Amino acid sequence: MKAEELDKKFDDGEDIIEYLDLSTLKRPELESEQVNINFPHWMVKELDKEANRLGIERQSLIKFWISERLDNLATR
């Protein structure tokens, strides 16, 4: 299919998802990157207690808290 045909289908409100190759889809700045960090034992225990209280994993709690902090810094 030519680009013009795809553009017309899109502009006409047609669903074009079947024409896209989603295997190459990328979400800029949202790819995961592994980072290792060492915490003191007492801190890990406190993180686990809070994560358990909220019903989430430790990693999710840490990502959430860091995200909140970065958002606060960005809005200053």
HELIX and SHEET records of a PDB file:
HELIX    1   1 ALA A    3  ASP A   11  1                                   9    
HELIX    2   2 ILE A   17  TYR A   19  5                                   3    
HELIX    3   3 LEU A   22  THR A   24  5                                   3    
HELIX    4   4 HIS A   41  LEU A   54  1                                  14    
HELIX    5   5 ARG A   58  ALA A   74  1                                  17    
END                                                                             
